[in-house]
Amino acid sequence: MEFTYGYPSPLGKMMMASDGYSLTGLWFEGQKHFAAGLDDDHTEKSLPVFDETARWLDLYFRGTAPPFTPPLLFRTSLFRETVWQILLGIPYGEIMTYGAIAQQAAIELLVPRMSARAVGGAVAHNPISIIVPCHRVLGARYELGDYAGGIERKVALLQLEGAF
């Protein structure tokens, strides 16, 4: 059974998802890949993990780097999880390129090289927006690129963090 709960962010309503213990999803309503991977059989319910996630988001939207991360659960391939873990390592207010992520993922996955385009696909399918900071990823020439939540939100998030 999966559970969902809403969060009224300054950039639009968001939906959180959980297995009851860990956060499994966080999306802006209507974004690309909205609720991807969420079971059709889910129930709206208040849970401690949603309270913790809301506290994290409240701090974040006040312009503060939250000092904790809610428990996260990734239901995905080793490749995507590796990319998402790299995203979690990008510090608040900093950016990283798809190419740099590809280099780090290749090292972690013990392969000779990794495609920045493949990394882009994994970043685009990140199910936990903001907390897993895919908005901090830019193109090779530091161009904004795309963002599943919309380019306006990406710019707003980067400006909030002082990275843009």
Contacts in CASP RR format, 6 or more apart in sequence:
PFRMAT RR
TARGET T0000
AUTHOR 0000-0000-0000
METHOD contacts of the structure
MODEL  1
MEFTYGYPSPLGKMMMASDGYSLTGLWFEGQKHFAAGLDDDHTEKSLPVF
DETARWLDLYFRGTAPPFTPPLLFRTSLFRETVWQILLGIPYGEIMTYGA
IAQQAAIELLVPRMSARAVGGAVAHNPISIIVPCHRVLGARYELGDYAGG
IERKVALLQLEGAF
1 19 0 8 1.000
1 20 0 8 1.000
1 39 0 8 1.000
1 41 0 8 1.000
1 42 0 8 1.000
1 43 0 8 1.000
2 17 0 8 1.000
2 18 0 8 1.000
2 19 0 8 1.000
2 20 0 8 1.000
2 24 0 8 1.000
2 38 0 8 1.000
2 39 0 8 1.000
2 41 0 8 1.000
2 42 0 8 1.000
2 43 0 8 1.000
3 17 0 8 1.000
3 18 0 8 1.000
3 19 0 8 1.000
3 20 0 8 1.000
3 42 0 8 1.000
3 43 0 8 1.000
3 44 0 8 1.000
3 45 0 8 1.000
3 47 0 8 1.000
3 50 0 8 1.000
4 15 0 8 1.000
4 16 0 8 1.000
4 17 0 8 1.000
4 18 0 8 1.000
4 38 0 8 1.000
4 42 0 8 1.000
4 43 0 8 1.000
4 44 0 8 1.000
4 45 0 8 1.000
5 15 0 8 1.000
5 16 0 8 1.000
5 18 0 8 1.000
5 44 0 8 1.000
5 45 0 8 1.000
5 46 0 8 1.000
5 47 0 8 1.000
5 50 0 8 1.000
6 13 0 8 1.000
6 14 0 8 1.000
6 15 0 8 1.000
6 16 0 8 1.000
6 44 0 8 1.000
6 50 0 8 1.000
7 13 0 8 1.000
7 14 0 8 1.000
7 15 0 8 1.000
7 16 0 8 1.000
7 26 0 8 1.000
7 50 0 8 1.000
7 53 0 8 1.000
7 54 0 8 1.000
7 57 0 8 1.000
8 14 0 8 1.000
9 28 0 8 1.000
9 57 0 8 1.000
9 61 0 8 1.000
10 61 0 8 1.000
11 28 0 8 1.000
11 153 0 8 1.000
11 156 0 8 1.000
11 157 0 8 1.000
12 28 0 8 1.000
12 29 0 8 1.000
13 28 0 8 1.000
13 29 0 8 1.000
14 26 0 8 1.000
14 27 0 8 1.000
14 28 0 8 1.000
14 29 0 8 1.000
14 57 0 8 1.000
14 129 0 8 1.000
15 25 0 8 1.000
15 26 0 8 1.000
15 27 0 8 1.000
15 29 0 8 1.000
15 34 0 8 1.000
15 35 0 8 1.000
16 23 0 8 1.000
16 25 0 8 1.000
16 26 0 8 1.000
16 49 0 8 1.000
16 50 0 8 1.000
16 53 0 8 1.000
16 54 0 8 1.000
17 23 0 8 1.000
17 24 0 8 1.000
17 25 0 8 1.000
17 26 0 8 1.000
17 35 0 8 1.000
17 38 0 8 1.000
17 42 0 8 1.000
17 127 0 8 1.000
18 24 0 8 1.000
18 25 0 8 1.000
18 47 0 8 1.000
18 49 0 8 1.000
18 50 0 8 1.000
19 73 0 8 1.000
20 47 0 8 1.000
20 49 0 8 1.000
21 49 0 8 1.000
21 71 0 8 1.000
21 73 0 8 1.000
22 49 0 8 1.000
22 70 0 8 1.000
22 71 0 8 1.000
22 72 0 8 1.000
22 73 0 8 1.000
23 49 0 8 1.000
23 50 0 8 1.000
23 53 0 8 1.000
23 70 0 8 1.000
23 71 0 8 1.000
23 72 0 8 1.000
23 73 0 8 1.000
23 128 0 8 1.000
23 131 0 8 1.000
24 38 0 8 1.000
24 72 0 8 1.000
24 73 0 8 1.000
24 74 0 8 1.000
24 75 0 8 1.000
24 127 0 8 1.000
24 128 0 8 1.000
25 38 0 8 1.000
25 127 0 8 1.000
25 128 0 8 1.000
26 53 0 8 1.000
26 127 0 8 1.000
26 128 0 8 1.000
26 129 0 8 1.000
26 130 0 8 1.000
26 131 0 8 1.000
27 33 0 8 1.000
27 34 0 8 1.000
27 35 0 8 1.000
27 127 0 8 1.000
27 129 0 8 1.000
28 34 0 8 1.000
28 129 0 8 1.000
28 149 0 8 1.000
28 150 0 8 1.000
28 153 0 8 1.000
30 149 0 8 1.000
31 129 0 8 1.000
31 148 0 8 1.000
31 149 0 8 1.000
31 150 0 8 1.000
32 124 0 8 1.000
32 148 0 8 1.000
32 149 0 8 1.000
33 124 0 8 1.000
33 125 0 8 1.000
33 127 0 8 1.000
33 148 0 8 1.000
36 125 0 8 1.000
36 127 0 8 1.000
37 75 0 8 1.000
37 127 0 8 1.000
49 70 0 8 1.000
49 71 0 8 1.000
52 68 0 8 1.000
52 70 0 8 1.000
52 71 0 8 1.000
53 70 0 8 1.000
53 131 0 8 1.000
55 66 0 8 1.000
56 66 0 8 1.000
56 68 0 8 1.000
56 69 0 8 1.000
56 70 0 8 1.000
56 131 0 8 1.000
57 130 0 8 1.000
59 65 0 8 1.000
59 66 0 8 1.000
60 66 0 8 1.000
60 130 0 8 1.000
60 160 0 8 1.000
61 160 0 8 1.000
63 160 0 8 1.000
63 161 0 8 1.000
65 91 0 8 1.000
65 92 0 8 1.000
65 93 0 8 1.000
69 88 0 8 1.000
69 131 0 8 1.000
70 131 0 8 1.000
72 128 0 8 1.000
72 131 0 8 1.000
72 132 0 8 1.000
74 80 0 8 1.000
74 81 0 8 1.000
74 84 0 8 1.000
74 127 0 8 1.000
74 128 0 8 1.000
76 84 0 8 1.000
76 125 0 8 1.000
76 127 0 8 1.000
78 109 0 8 1.000
79 105 0 8 1.000
79 109 0 8 1.000
79 118 0 8 1.000
79 122 0 8 1.000
80 122 0 8 1.000
80 125 0 8 1.000
82 105 0 8 1.000
82 108 0 8 1.000
82 109 0 8 1.000
83 101 0 8 1.000
83 105 0 8 1.000
83 119 0 8 1.000
83 122 0 8 1.000
83 123 0 8 1.000
84 122 0 8 1.000
84 126 0 8 1.000
84 128 0 8 1.000
84 132 0 8 1.000
86 96 0 8 1.000
86 101 0 8 1.000
86 104 0 8 1.000
86 105 0 8 1.000
86 108 0 8 1.000
87 101 0 8 1.000
87 123 0 8 1.000
87 126 0 8 1.000
87 132 0 8 1.000
87 133 0 8 1.000
87 134 0 8 1.000
87 136 0 8 1.000
87 137 0 8 1.000
88 132 0 8 1.000
88 133 0 8 1.000
90 96 0 8 1.000
90 133 0 8 1.000
90 136 0 8 1.000
90 137 0 8 1.000
92 133 0 8 1.000
92 161 0 8 1.000
93 136 0 8 1.000
93 158 0 8 1.000
93 161 0 8 1.000
93 162 0 8 1.000
93 163 0 8 1.000
94 136 0 8 1.000
94 163 0 8 1.000
95 136 0 8 1.000
95 137 0 8 1.000
95 138 0 8 1.000
95 142 0 8 1.000
95 158 0 8 1.000
95 163 0 8 1.000
96 136 0 8 1.000
96 137 0 8 1.000
96 138 0 8 1.000
97 116 0 8 1.000
97 137 0 8 1.000
97 138 0 8 1.000
97 139 0 8 1.000
97 140 0 8 1.000
97 142 0 8 1.000
98 116 0 8 1.000
98 117 0 8 1.000
98 119 0 8 1.000
98 120 0 8 1.000
98 123 0 8 1.000
98 137 0 8 1.000
98 138 0 8 1.000
98 139 0 8 1.000
98 140 0 8 1.000
99 116 0 8 1.000
99 119 0 8 1.000
99 139 0 8 1.000
99 140 0 8 1.000
101 116 0 8 1.000
101 119 0 8 1.000
101 123 0 8 1.000
101 137 0 8 1.000
102 113 0 8 1.000
102 114 0 8 1.000
102 115 0 8 1.000
102 116 0 8 1.000
102 118 0 8 1.000
102 119 0 8 1.000
103 114 0 8 1.000
105 114 0 8 1.000
105 119 0 8 1.000
106 112 0 8 1.000
106 113 0 8 1.000
106 114 0 8 1.000
116 140 0 8 1.000
120 137 0 8 1.000
123 134 0 8 1.000
123 137 0 8 1.000
124 134 0 8 1.000
124 146 0 8 1.000
124 148 0 8 1.000
126 132 0 8 1.000
126 134 0 8 1.000
126 148 0 8 1.000
129 135 0 8 1.000
129 148 0 8 1.000
129 149 0 8 1.000
130 157 0 8 1.000
134 147 0 8 1.000
134 148 0 8 1.000
135 147 0 8 1.000
135 153 0 8 1.000
135 154 0 8 1.000
135 157 0 8 1.000
135 158 0 8 1.000
136 158 0 8 1.000
136 161 0 8 1.000
136 163 0 8 1.000
138 144 0 8 1.000
138 145 0 8 1.000
139 145 0 8 1.000
144 151 0 8 1.000
144 154 0 8 1.000
144 155 0 8 1.000
145 151 0 8 1.000
147 153 0 8 1.000
147 154 0 8 1.000
155 164 0 8 1.000
158 164 0 8 1.000
END
